Amino acid sequence: MYGTAQLTGIQAKAKMTGTSKRQRLTYSVVSLAFAASVCGLSFAIIDGYNGKPGPLVSCFYYSLEIFVCSLPGWVLALPIVLLVADTRAWRVWVLLVVGFGIGPLLMLSLGAYVSLTSTTLVTWAPEAKRLVLLAATVSAVTTLLHLALLGHGSKRATSSEIV
């Protein structure tokens, strides 16, 4: 049985070393929204160069579509996001590997599932390769921004406890 003094000590240590679950969840959603916006903006710029009208509307549409399509990968990464409270030592490398790989692996596994369960011969189209590249880009931007926000939040949490 744990005493109240020991529980408050553990809770105080957890509060000093990292960010709260709500902050980590917020960082994760903001990172995903930013990554979707960056990729949507780049697609809108490409469409603008190709002569398609309405770059602002297409930017919003692409960003929203990328955000919605990225939600399954975000849900898969959510337990890791909620478990890791700070960016010390090995945690950064684990988060980088998982974060960079989750989007492309999800797209590749979806493609493998479709090709294995299809009754007809299904091959990888060039568009599918572009989707894996898009998933890698969204994963990379989301992971890097999330780690930057998490590091900043951890430093803020420890500096506010010291003062």
C-alpha atoms as one frame of an Amber mdcrd trajectory, in Angstrom:
protein
   0.000   0.000   0.000   1.343   3.416  -0.923   1.237   6.245   1.520   0.020
   9.683   0.558   3.512  11.144   0.997   4.963   8.689  -1.505   2.202   9.338
  -4.045   2.631  13.080  -3.820   6.390  12.633  -4.256   5.875  10.558  -7.412
   3.343  13.041  -8.735   5.686  15.946  -8.000   8.545  14.195  -9.813   6.308
  13.529 -12.848   5.189  17.140 -12.852   8.773  18.434 -12.719  10.204  16.214
 -15.445   7.712  16.644 -18.237   4.528  18.031 -19.643   0.972  17.034 -18.872
  -0.984  14.609 -21.044  -3.263  17.406 -22.189  -0.272  19.472 -23.335   1.234
  16.498 -25.194  -2.103  15.821 -26.883  -2.397  19.484 -27.855   1.160  19.517
 -29.208   0.386  16.424 -31.253  -2.797  17.851 -32.808  -1.152  21.203 -33.524
   1.809  19.416 -35.127  -0.479  17.349 -37.339  -2.514  20.396 -38.364   0.653
  22.325 -39.194   2.086  19.446 -41.238  -1.201  19.066 -43.133  -1.244  22.815
 -43.811   2.341  22.817 -45.093   1.660  19.878 -47.417  -1.665  21.385 -48.516
   0.039  24.687 -49.285   2.701  22.935 -51.337   0.020  21.074 -53.313  -1.846
  24.336 -53.908   1.337  25.976 -55.176   1.920  23.053 -57.541  -1.672  23.356
 -58.771  -1.167  27.090 -59.268   1.832  26.421 -61.468  -0.226  23.915 -63.443
  -2.819  26.594 -64.224  -5.625  25.426 -61.926  -7.641  28.300 -60.420  -8.323
  29.052 -56.771  -5.075  28.436 -54.875  -6.598  29.510 -51.535  -9.565  27.159
 -51.855  -7.366  24.293 -53.014  -4.928  24.955 -50.159  -7.748  24.655 -47.625
  -9.164  21.569 -49.362  -5.801  19.811 -49.570  -4.940  20.670 -45.974  -8.262
  19.367 -44.698  -8.008  16.216 -46.791  -4.455  15.504 -45.613  -5.450  16.161
 -41.993  -8.399  13.748 -42.162  -6.381  11.074 -43.981  -3.588  11.399 -41.409
  -5.869  10.761 -38.439  -5.442   6.929 -38.463  -1.673   7.318 -38.156  -2.158
   9.920 -35.436  -4.398   7.509 -33.521  -1.736   4.787 -33.822   0.914   7.153
 -32.452  -1.310   8.456 -29.657  -0.254   5.933 -26.962   3.404   6.825 -27.508
   2.583  10.542 -27.459   0.768  10.148 -24.145   3.439   7.933 -22.559   6.557
   9.991 -23.295   6.532  13.131 -21.176   9.916  14.632 -21.981  12.672  14.551
 -24.587  15.634  13.221 -22.666  18.264  10.711 -23.805  16.953   7.744 -25.806
  13.353   8.963 -25.912  14.134  11.424 -28.698  15.518   8.690 -30.928  12.605
   6.365 -30.245  10.137   9.146 -31.001  12.007  10.056 -34.192  12.050   6.473
 -35.481   8.421   5.793 -34.626   7.236   9.204 -35.773   9.033   9.143 -39.102
   8.031   5.556 -39.837   4.399   5.351 -38.787   2.886   7.129 -41.801   4.814
   5.337 -44.542   4.428   1.967 -42.802   0.689   2.514 -42.526   0.458   3.334
 -46.242   2.658   0.399 -47.231   0.661  -2.013 -45.076  -2.571  -0.718 -46.585
  -1.163  -1.258 -50.074   0.051  -4.752 -49.164  -3.349  -5.611 -47.727  -5.124
  -4.456 -50.885  -2.764  -6.330 -53.168  -2.952  -9.555 -51.104  -6.715  -9.617
 -50.690  -7.623  -8.535 -54.206  -9.012 -11.158 -56.561  -7.412  -9.421 -59.523
  -3.799  -8.519 -60.077  -3.125  -5.203 -58.324   0.180  -3.420 -58.781   1.538
  -0.266 -57.228   0.537   2.738 -59.260   2.735   5.858 -59.380   0.042   7.646
 -57.354   0.444   5.099 -54.553   4.173   5.804 -54.401   3.388   9.501 -54.143
   0.991   8.793 -51.282   3.739   6.959 -49.389   6.016   9.954 -49.975   3.261
  12.281 -48.754   2.779  10.120 -45.654   6.529  10.269 -45.014   6.510  14.061
 -45.371   3.539  14.521 -43.036   5.083  12.121 -40.508   8.437  13.891 -40.598
   7.038  17.407 -40.206   4.603  16.303 -37.492   7.303  14.462 -35.554   9.865
  17.259 -35.735   7.381  19.926 -34.670   5.978  17.724 -31.896   9.473  17.067
 -30.527  10.310  20.767 -30.680   7.109  21.666 -28.809   7.642  18.847 -26.322
  11.201  19.974 -25.630  10.058  23.556 -25.197   7.216  22.456 -22.911   9.528
  20.281 -20.820  11.976  23.153 -20.379   9.136  25.483 -19.411   7.796  22.959
 -16.896  11.170  22.469 -15.209  12.028  26.178 -15.188   8.668  27.116 -13.653
   9.217  24.536 -10.883  12.658  25.943 -10.101  11.410  29.516  -9.762
